[in-house]
Amino acid sequence: AGRMLGVGTPWQQAAGIVDSPELFLAEWEEITGGGDPEDPWVQRLAHESTDVLSWLESLGAEIRSVEGDFGAGSIDRIHQVDNLLGPVEPLIDALIEETWLDSRAESLVVESGRVIGVEYQDLRTEQTHWIEASATIIAAGGFVRNLDRVLEAQPRLGELSLSFETIPTNAGHNLSLLDEAN
């Protein structure tokens, strides 16, 4: 995740870009194809994205440039962030026992219609294993680009408040896992 949306940031100002949470929220429905700009998560994105980028920078990340992306509205809001390992490395170290960097989710383990874990491949040994889970979150990005497909696989998600990114190049690579969760 080296491209991060930021609204009204100092990096935008330094590049001569005029932006604000109000301008971003005014475009939200168009950006998302009908999303609610009053949603609390959208409000947080609009008002707190600068704080997140500043926090990453304080941990060693570098904000290299600000670019446009039609999935972020008419104003250049995509911040190219380098050296993200700097901020993430202490978290990896602190959570090394729980962090699996060399693994790839292969399929969900389903029992009696309930997801109870995930089958994964250890990329170092190429062996396949599974791990039991009390809850499973599929976070592979971009599924809302095809919300009809998501709701076809998981109709109950239509009853929830969905929060999602808006970068169109993030196409949601693990849709097969979403199907399996059905």
WOSUL-V503957 format. One record per helix or strand of 3 or more residues. SS is the DSSP state (h for helix, s for strand). FROM is the first residue (numbers start at 1). LEN is the number of residues. Records with the same first field share a line. If there is no record, write none. Layout:
SS=FROM-LEN  FROM-LEN
//
This chain:
s=3-3  62-6  78-5  103-9  114-9  128-5
h=10-5  21-12  40-19  70-3  84-11  143-11  155-5  175-6
//
